[in-house]
Amino acid sequence: MISEKWNEAHALFFTVFSISTTIEAYVYSIAYIASNWVSVPRALIALLSVWPPLWLLIGGAIMGPISDTIGRRRSLYLSLIMYVVGSLSLILSINYAFLLFSIAILMLAVGGEYNTVMVSSHEYFPSSVRSRAVYLILNFTNFGGVLAAALALANITSVTLQKLALGLTILVIILVLYLLRSLIPESPYWLRTRKVIPEDQGLNLEEGNRKTIRLPPLPIRVVIGGLIGWSYTAGFTLMVLTFGPYYFPSLTNWLIFTFSVVSFISGIPVSMFADRVSRKLLLLVSSLGSLVTSVLILSLISGLVNNQYIFWVLFVLFSILVNTYFLTEDTLKSEYWVTRRRGSYTAAVRVMSLGGSIPVIFLSSYLPVSLYLALAVTIFGVGFVASLVWYLIGVETGKGISISAWEHEK
């Protein structure tokens, strides 16, 4: 029985998707750590900063529709080939151009796979634990950042050894992923929309709250999803990934490492309560907290340069709040679509958020630090406004509500 196979595989699904998000964040962090591997003029550092989200965007845009067409399971295999090519190229990279090529291939794989993991995570778990499972899986992106930054911070002075350590780690994880993915079945929700499984076959998919929800119009959901995603992507990149390379190169790896460790640890309890807490309320509170802490860092920046203790306290608080915002906005924008188009619409809002982040990240490299942080505050302000709008006019998608609640949509 397909239903028995599906129910018995929950632990396997969680393992596969968690490893996937770990390697995705690991690769994304490498793109910024690699700025120290080759001689890069400051004017070109901005290009290296926007390179990852650009190819992440392209990967998602391609793989979103593909996952709706050929299935979630099959599309996950396509990214493995790109991972292998990108990893080998990364190890062999000898100059700036070669490094950009390696990162582009790896980001294509990451962008496509992450999109598929986001939509699949909603479809492989019953409603009673869906939020918890999705949050925990997405939280493993922080663990990937920990691994990448830890390897970069290790006492490895040779750039060649650093590249080998990072590249070979990816190859080993890819082998594990291939073996595990061969064991998982296709998404029952996707199979049912493709008429492979009859509507009345008992799959035990509808545990929990089965009520039907009339979601706000599609254009509103696309705009909200794009704005909350853009706020996190651009704001996180400015505050964590490019803040170091632009202004404090010696702190680059420590900023990524601290954020990743704090976010991963704090994300566990947040995830465990995700099935009980209102998704709308959590999105609103975490977006407000991200805004407030970024305002504090901006207001105190002149004193923080001389008092790093206060800076790190604020940075840790910011990490907790913005990670909660990330887990919630990524969960929301990948769930509130009809199954047969979930991959495509999730990709669409990710293209909006990533595409909108690229000019911001690029242009911010030419700003003084005070204006740079003011821009970050403005970005988080947009995220708060979008979250407030969804709180007022949106519907509850958490608290045990099944994703089948909006399958009536045409």
ZAMARGU-4260 file (C-alpha; in steps of 0.2 Angstrom, whole numbers, plus 5000, padded with zeros to 4 digits):
<rodrens>
0) 5000/5000/5000 | 5006/5017/4995 | 4999/5024/5012 | 5009/5012/5022 | 5025/5016/5013
5) 5022/5034/5015 | 5018/5034/5034 | 5033/5023/5037 | 5045/5034/5028 | 5043/5050/5039
10) 5060/5049/5047 | 5068/5046/5030 | 5059/5061/5023 | 5065/5072/5037 | 5083/5066/5036
15) 5084/5068/5017 | 5077/5086/5017 | 5087/5091/5032 | 5103/5086/5024 | 5097/5095/5008
20) 5094/5111/5017 | 5111/5109/5026 | 5121/5108/5010 | 5111/5122/5002 | 5116/5134/5016
25) 5133/5127/5017 | 5136/5131/4998 | 5128/5148/4999 | 5140/5153/5014 | 5155/5146/5004
30) 5151/5160/4990 | 5155/5173/5003 | 5169/5164/5012 | 5177/5162/4995 | 5180/5180/4993
35) 5196/5178/5003 | 5203/5164/4991 | 5208/5175/4977 | 5213/5193/4975 | 5198/5203/4971
40) 5197/5222/4969 | 5185/5230/4981 | 5175/5236/4966 | 5172/5218/4961 | 5168/5212/4978
45) 5150/5218/4975 | 5149/5206/4960 | 5154/5192/4971 | 5141/5197/4983 | 5126/5197/4971
50) 5132/5182/4961 | 5125/5169/4973 | 5107/5176/4974 | 5107/5178/4955 | 5110/5160/4951
55) 5100/5155/4966 | 5086/5164/4957 | 5089/5156/4941 | 5089/5138/4948 | 5073/5141/4957
60) 5065/5148/4942 | 5070/5133/4932 | 5066/5119/4944 | 5050/5126/4951 | 5040/5122/4935
65) 5050/5106/4932 | 5045/5099/4949 | 5027/5102/4945 | 5029/5093/4929 | 5040/5078/4932
70) 5037/5076/4951 | 5046/5081/4967 | 5057/5066/4969 | 5063/5066/4951 | 5068/5084/4951
75) 5079/5081/4967 | 5090/5070/4956 | 5094/5084/4943 | 5103/5095/4956 | 5115/5081/4961
80) 5123/5082/4944 | 5126/5100/4946 | 5133/5098/4963 | 5146/5086/4957 | 5151/5098/4943
85) 5151/5113/4954 | 5161/5105/4968 | 5175/5098/4957 | 5176/5115/4948 | 5177/5124/4965
90) 5192/5113/4971 | 5201/5117/4954 | 5197/5136/4954 | 5213/5146/4952 | 5206/5163/4948
95) 5191/5175/4950 | 5183/5170/4934 | 5184/5151/4938 | 5178/5154/4955 | 5162/5163/4949
100) 5159/5149/4937 | 5160/5136/4951 | 5148/5146/4962 | 5136/5148/4948 | 5134/5130/4945
105) 5133/5126/4964 | 5120/5140/4966 | 5110/5133/4951 | 5109/5117/4961 | 5105/5125/4977
110) 5091/5136/4970 | 5082/5122/4961 | 5084/5110/4976 | 5079/5122/4989 | 5063/5126/4980
115) 5059/5108/4978 | 5063/5104/4996 | 5051/5119/5002 | 5036/5113/4992 | 5039/5094/4996
120) 5041/5097/5015 | 5023/5102/5015 | 5017/5087/5006 | 5026/5073/5014 | 5020/5076/5032
125) 5003/5075/5040 | 4994/5091/5046 | 4997/5087/5064 | 5016/5089/5063 | 5018/5098/5046
130) 5023/5115/5053 | 5035/5107/5065 | 5043/5097/5052 | 5044/5111/5039 | 5052/5123/5052
135) 5065/5110/5058 | 5070/5106/5040 | 5072/5124/5035 | 5081/5127/5052 | 5095/5115/5045
140) 5100/5129/5033 | 5108/5137/5049 | 5118/5121/5052 | 5125/5122/5034 | 5131/5139/5038
145) 5139/5133/5054 | 5149/5119/5045 | 5155/5131/5031 | 5161/5145/5043 | 5169/5132/5055
150) 5179/5125/5041 | 5184/5143/5036 | 5189/5147/5054 | 5199/5132/5056 | 5218/5134/5057
155) 5220/5130/5039 | 5231/5143/5031 | 5232/5136/5014 | 5219/5141/5002 | 5221/5125/4993
160) 5217/5115/5008 | 5202/5126/5012 | 5195/5123/4995 | 5198/5104/4996 | 5190/5103/5013
165) 5174/5113/5007 | 5173/5104/4990 | 5176/5087/4996 | 5163/5089/5010 | 5150/5093/4997
170) 5155/5078/4987 | 5153/5066/5002 | 5136/5073/5006 | 5130/5071/4988 | 5134/5053/4989
175) 5124/5051/5005 | 5110/5061/4997 | 5109/5050/4982 | 5108/5034/4992 | 5094/5041/5003
180) 5084/5048/4989 | 5083/5032/4980 | 5073/5026/4995 | 5059/5039/4996 | 5043/5038/4986
185) 5035/5052/4976 | 5024/5065/4985 | 5007/5058/4987 | 4999/5075/4984 | 5008/5077/4968
190) 5003/5059/4962 | 4985/5063/4966 | 4985/5079/4956 | 4992/5069/4941 | 4979/5056/4943
195) 4991/5043/4947 | 4982/5040/4964 | 4963/5041/4964 | 4955/5054/4974 | 4947/5042/4986
200) 4962/5031/4989 | 4965/5031/5008 | 4982/5040/5010 | 4979/5046/5028 | 4985/5063/5022
205) 4971/5074/5030 | 4975/5072/5049 | 4971/5087/5059 | 4961/5102/5054 | 4952/5098/5037
210) 4942/5114/5035 | 4942/5122/5018 | 4950/5140/5017 | 4946/5153/5005 | 4963/5162/5003
215) 4965/5180/4997 | 4967/5182/4978 | 4982/5175/4970 | 4990/5192/4966 | 4990/5197/4984
220) 4998/5181/4989 | 5011/5183/4976 | 5015/5201/4982 | 5015/5197/5000 | 5026/5181/4997
225) 5038/5192/4987 | 5039/5206/4999 | 5042/5195/5015 | 5055/5185/5006 | 5064/5200/4999
230) 5064/5208/5016 | 5073/5193/5024 | 5085/5189/5009 | 5091/5207/5007 | 5091/5211/5025
235) 5100/5195/5030 | 5113/5197/5017 | 5117/5215/5022 | 5117/5212/5040 | 5126/5195/5040
240) 5135/5190/5024 | 5141/5207/5016 | 5143/5217/5032 | 5160/5209/5035 | 5167/5209/5017
245) 5162/5227/5014 | 5167/5235/5031 | 5175/5222/5043 | 5184/5209/5033 | 5192/5201/5048
250) 5174/5198/5055 | 5167/5190/5040 | 5168/5172/5045 | 5164/5176/5063 | 5148/5185/5059
255) 5142/5170/5048 | 5147/5157/5061 | 5139/5167/5076 | 5123/5170/5066 | 5122/5151/5061
260) 5125/5144/5078 | 5113/5156/5087 | 5100/5153/5073 | 5101/5134/5073 | 5100/5133/5092
265) 5086/5145/5094 | 5077/5138/5079 | 5074/5121/5087 | 5062/5127/5101 | 5053/5139/5089
270) 5050/5124/5077 | 5044/5113/5091 | 5030/5125/5095 | 5026/5129/5077 | 5010/5118/5076
275) 5003/5127/5091 | 5007/5145/5087 | 4997/5156/5074 | 5008/5158/5058 | 5001/5175/5055
280) 5005/5181/5073 | 5023/5173/5073 | 5027/5182/5056 | 5021/5198/5063 | 5031/5197/5079
285) 5047/5191/5072 | 5047/5204/5058 | 5044/5218/5071 | 5058/5211/5081 | 5070/5210/5066
290) 5066/5228/5063 | 5068/5234/5081 | 5085/5226/5083 | 5092/5232/5066 | 5086/5250/5072
295) 5096/5248/5088 | 5112/5242/5079 | 5110/5257/5067 | 5107/5269/5082 | 5122/5263/5092
300) 5134/5259/5077 | 5147/5273/5082 | 5148/5267/5099 | 5148/5248/5094 | 5164/5250/5085
305) 5173/5254/5101 | 5162/5242/5112 | 5160/5226/5103 | 5152/5217/5118 | 5136/5227/5115
310) 5137/5224/5096 | 5138/5205/5099 | 5124/5205/5111 | 5113/5214/5099 | 5119/5203/5085
315) 5114/5188/5094 | 5097/5195/5098 | 5095/5200/5080 | 5100/5182/5074 | 5086/5174/5085
320) 5073/5186/5079 | 5077/5186/5060 | 5079/5167/5060 | 5061/5165/5067 | 5056/5177/5053
325) 5065/5167/5040 | 5057/5150/5046 | 5040/5158/5046 | 5040/5167/5029 | 5048/5153/5020
330) 5035/5141/5027 | 5021/5153/5022 | 5026/5157/5005 | 5029/5139/5000 | 5012/5132/5007
335) 4998/5143/5001 | 4996/5137/4983 | 4987/5123/4975 | 4997/5107/4974 | 4999/5106/4955
340) 5006/5123/4954 | 5015/5124/4971 | 5032/5122/4964 | 5030/5136/4951 | 5022/5149/4962
345) 5035/5146/4976 | 5048/5149/4962 | 5039/5165/4957 | 5039/5173/4974 | 5057/5168/4976
350) 5062/5175/4960 | 5054/5192/4966 | 5063/5191/4983 | 5080/5186/4976 | 5079/5197/4960
355) 5074/5212/4971 | 5089/5209/4983 | 5102/5209/4969 | 5102/5228/4965 | 5101/5232/4984
360) 5116/5221/4988 | 5126/5228/4974 | 5123/5246/4976 | 5125/5245/4995 | 5144/5241/4993
365) 5146/5260/4989 | 5137/5267/5004 | 5145/5273/5020 | 5141/5261/5035 | 5128/5272/5042
370) 5118/5273/5026 | 5121/5255/5023 | 5113/5250/5040 | 5099/5263/5037 | 5095/5254/5021
375) 5094/5237/5030 | 5082/5245/5043 | 5071/5251/5028 | 5071/5234/5021 | 5066/5226/5037
380) 5052/5239/5038 | 5045/5234/5022 | 5045/5216/5029 | 5035/5222/5044 | 5022/5231/5034
385) 5019/5216/5022 | 5018/5205/5038 | 5005/5217/5046 | 4995/5217/5030 | 4995/5198/5030
390) 4990/5198/5048 | 4975/5209/5044 | 4969/5202/5028 | 4977/5185/5027 | 4971/5168/5034
395) 4978/5156/5046 | 4989/5143/5037 | 4996/5134/5053 | 4989/5127/5069 | 4986/5110/5061
400) 4978/5116/5045 | 4980/5104/5030 | 4987/5110/5014 | 4972/5102/5005 | 4962/5116/5013
405) 4965/5126/4997 | 4964/5113/4984 | 4948/5121/4977 | 4958/5134/4969 | 4958/5134/4950
</rodrens>
